[in-house]
Amino acid sequence: MTDIEDEVREANEAFYRAFRERDVRAMEAIWASEAPVACAHPGMDVLRGRDAVVESWRGILNHDESPRILCTDVVVHVLGDTAVVTCLEGVSGDPPSLVATNVFSREAGILKLVHHHAGPLSTRSRHEPLGAPPTPTSLN
Amino acid sequence: MTDIEDEVREANEAFYRAFRERDVRAMEAIWASEAPVACAHPGMDVLRGRDAVVESWRGILNHDESPRILCTDVVVHVLGDTAVVTCLEGVSGDPPSLVATNVFSREAGILKLVHHHAGPLSTRSRHEPLGAPPTPTSLN
């Protein structure tokens, strides 16, 4: 695995950590602020533009029952200064239930999320249940 | 719209044309042969690597009842030599039923598909039915 792949994996994990810990400020910082962004939540229309995307995440993360999502089966494909991550998403104790695409691109040298698309996985029974989440980084 | 956006739109339409016309050779040419590729068909696990991805498309396009997919609501986000396309997919006469992410990257100067992810759209009733498909480029 290359250093760049490691860096992408860290950026991808930071996204899921912000999701899991309902950390709105971290989620806002993860999304690109200059590059155009898009986000397709499961079953939903595509949201385009930082304002719409960040607003949707604010709504999700401010919800008391937003799922504590874990990701597994993470594969990173590096394309120059952009990287496409594919992974499966789910909650601890259950097999993964969603398939996700996350695209990262550099902004002032830092990898930022420019695209997230998650959709249902109907082959979930083939996968092992997800383990326990990592220890939270904060107590929110 | 920039020239690059136009070029990406043409590459995206070429992908849907190959899909609709069940043109296996065109589909094989559309996918990157050097960059790493991934593909998530609706509800399915992620396929990684050109062999697995092209083989899946061969299976779909060789099927007599593979859907004649049209795309609509196409938005192109250019990120250097990579572009992320978001669009909705469906068949003529029905509202779109899938949301798709397509990522293109340059290979020897030509835009090639490196990633496709399509998942169900549960908000289909909000969209207008799709029109008639363009005239086929061949009689297959």
Interface residues (C-beta under 8 A of the other chain):
Chain A: A35 P36 V37 A38 A40 P42 G43 M44 D45 V46 R48 D73 V75 H77 V78 L79 G80 D81 T82 V84 T86 C87 L88 V99 T101 V103 S105 V114 H115 H117 A118 G119 P120 L121 S122 T123 R126
Chain B: A35 P36 V37 A38 A40 P42 G43 M44 D45 V46 R48 D73 V75 H77 V78 L79 G80 D81 T82 V84 T86 C87 L88 V99 T101 V103 S105 V114 H115 H117 A118 G119 P120 L121 S122 T123 R126
